[in-house]
Amino acid sequence: MSIVRIGVTAGGLAIATGLALLARAMRPAPRMPVYGHVPPLALVDEASRPFTADAMKGHVTVVDFIFTHCTASCPRLTARMRELQDRLARERSGAHLVSISVDPDNDTPEVLARYAAGAHADPARWSFVTGSPTTSSEELEVLWRDLRRAERGAS
């Protein structure tokens, strides 16, 4: 009789634990806080596709500013982004990475595609973008300032 009681108790606990885990898995994810707004963008990615602010909506986006012929800080930034890409993949994160070139005259989509390949960038997770030939360095500087404001939570 006591063996039956122990079996029923253990079975009940197993079922209760299973239901609790199922309920937890079905719980909706908390809404992501909004820290700021990304300014309008008119850029192109390494595949020559338009890249707008909409590409950064609905998920965490990590942005850095580089240029492909930089020999000082850019290789370190790209290496850190690669480490982050690998970590996010291991953690199955939905975060995206965006490297924005500040040199649209030299960093064409083709150049960025080669740079991305050299960085072992996963195109599903990491975009390399540049301005059009008509994008001025002043426009990119305004974008940089606007993104910095968004990072600090100003909208």
C-alpha positions as CSV (number, residue, x, y, z in Angstrom):
1,M,0.0,0.0,0.0
2,S,2.7,2.5,0.8
3,I,4.5,1.7,-2.4
4,V,1.4,2.6,-4.3
5,R,1.1,5.8,-2.4
6,I,4.8,6.7,-3.1
7,G,4.2,5.9,-6.8
8,V,1.1,8.1,-7.0
9,T,2.9,11.0,-5.2
10,A,5.9,10.7,-7.4
11,G,3.7,10.6,-10.5
12,G,1.7,13.6,-9.3
13,L,4.9,15.6,-8.7
14,A,6.2,14.7,-12.2
15,I,3.0,15.8,-13.8
16,A,2.9,19.0,-11.8
17,T,6.5,19.8,-12.7
18,G,5.8,19.1,-16.4
19,L,2.8,21.4,-16.4
20,A,4.7,24.1,-14.6
21,L,7.5,23.9,-17.2
22,L,5.0,23.9,-20.0
23,A,3.2,27.0,-18.6
24,R,6.6,28.8,-18.3
25,A,7.5,28.0,-21.9
26,M,4.2,29.3,-23.1
27,R,4.5,32.6,-21.2
28,P,4.9,35.5,-23.7
29,A,8.3,37.1,-23.8
30,P,8.4,40.5,-22.0
31,R,8.2,43.5,-24.3
32,M,11.5,44.9,-25.2
33,P,12.1,48.4,-23.8
34,V,12.5,51.3,-26.2
35,Y,15.6,53.3,-25.4
36,G,15.4,55.6,-28.4
37,H,14.5,55.8,-32.1
38,V,16.8,55.1,-35.0
39,P,16.9,58.1,-37.4
40,P,15.9,57.6,-41.0
41,L,18.5,55.7,-43.0
42,A,19.2,55.6,-46.7
43,L,22.0,53.1,-46.9
44,V,22.8,49.9,-48.9
45,D,24.2,46.7,-47.6
46,E,27.0,44.5,-48.8
47,A,24.7,42.8,-51.3
48,S,23.6,46.3,-52.7
49,R,20.1,45.9,-51.1
50,P,18.5,49.0,-49.5
51,F,19.1,49.2,-45.7
52,T,16.7,51.3,-43.7
53,A,15.9,51.9,-40.1
54,D,13.2,49.2,-40.4
55,A,16.0,46.6,-40.6
56,M,16.8,47.5,-37.0
57,K,13.3,47.3,-35.6
58,G,12.0,44.6,-33.3
59,H,15.3,43.3,-32.0
60,V,18.4,44.4,-30.3
61,T,20.9,45.8,-32.8
62,V,24.6,46.4,-32.1
63,V,26.1,49.1,-34.4
64,D,29.7,50.1,-35.0
65,F,31.3,52.5,-37.4
66,I,34.2,51.4,-39.5
67,F,36.0,51.8,-42.9
68,T,37.6,49.0,-44.6
69,H,41.1,50.4,-45.2
70,C,41.4,51.5,-41.5
71,T,44.5,50.0,-39.9
72,A,44.0,51.3,-36.3
73,S,40.8,50.7,-34.4
74,C,38.6,49.2,-37.1
75,P,40.2,45.7,-37.2
76,R,39.8,45.5,-33.4
77,L,36.1,46.6,-33.7
78,T,35.5,44.0,-36.4
79,A,37.2,41.3,-34.3
80,R,35.0,42.2,-31.3
81,M,31.9,42.2,-33.5
82,R,33.0,38.7,-34.7
83,E,33.3,37.5,-31.1
84,L,29.9,38.9,-30.4
85,Q,28.4,37.3,-33.5
86,D,29.7,33.9,-32.3
87,R,28.5,34.4,-28.8
88,L,25.0,35.5,-29.9
89,A,24.9,32.4,-32.2
90,R,25.8,30.1,-29.3
91,E,23.1,31.8,-27.1
92,R,20.6,31.6,-30.0
93,S,20.0,35.3,-29.6
94,G,17.9,37.3,-32.1
95,A,20.2,40.3,-31.9
96,H,21.7,41.7,-35.1
97,L,25.0,43.4,-35.8
98,V,25.4,46.3,-38.2
99,S,28.8,47.8,-39.3
100,I,28.3,51.1,-40.9
101,S,31.1,52.4,-43.2
102,V,32.0,56.0,-42.8
103,D,33.8,56.0,-46.2
104,P,31.1,55.5,-48.8
105,D,33.4,56.7,-51.6
106,N,35.8,53.7,-51.1
107,D,33.6,51.2,-49.3
108,T,31.3,50.1,-52.0
109,P,28.9,47.1,-51.5
110,E,31.5,44.9,-53.3
111,V,34.3,46.1,-51.0
112,L,32.1,45.5,-48.0
113,A,31.2,42.0,-49.2
114,R,34.9,41.1,-49.4
115,Y,35.5,42.7,-45.9
116,A,32.5,40.8,-44.5
117,A,33.8,37.5,-45.9
118,G,37.2,38.2,-44.4
119,A,35.5,38.8,-41.0
120,H,33.5,35.5,-41.4
121,A,30.3,37.5,-40.9
122,D,27.1,35.6,-41.0
123,P,24.9,37.6,-43.4
124,A,21.8,36.5,-41.5
125,R,23.1,38.1,-38.3
126,W,25.6,40.8,-39.4
127,S,25.1,43.5,-42.0
128,F,27.8,45.8,-43.5
129,V,26.3,48.9,-44.8
130,T,27.4,52.1,-46.6
131,G,26.0,55.2,-48.0
132,S,25.3,55.8,-51.6
133,P,27.9,57.7,-53.6
134,T,25.9,60.9,-52.9
135,T,26.1,60.3,-49.1
136,S,28.3,62.9,-47.5
137,S,30.5,62.4,-44.5
138,E,28.4,65.1,-42.8
139,E,25.3,63.0,-43.3
140,L,27.1,60.0,-41.7
141,E,28.2,62.2,-38.8
142,V,24.6,63.2,-38.2
143,L,23.6,59.6,-38.3
144,W,26.4,58.7,-35.8
145,R,25.2,61.5,-33.5
146,D,21.6,60.5,-33.8
147,L,22.4,56.9,-33.0
148,R,24.5,58.0,-30.0
149,R,21.4,60.0,-28.7
150,A,19.2,56.9,-29.2
151,E,21.8,54.8,-27.3
152,R,21.5,57.2,-24.3
153,G,17.8,56.9,-24.4
154,A,16.9,60.3,-25.8
155,S,14.1,60.2,-28.4
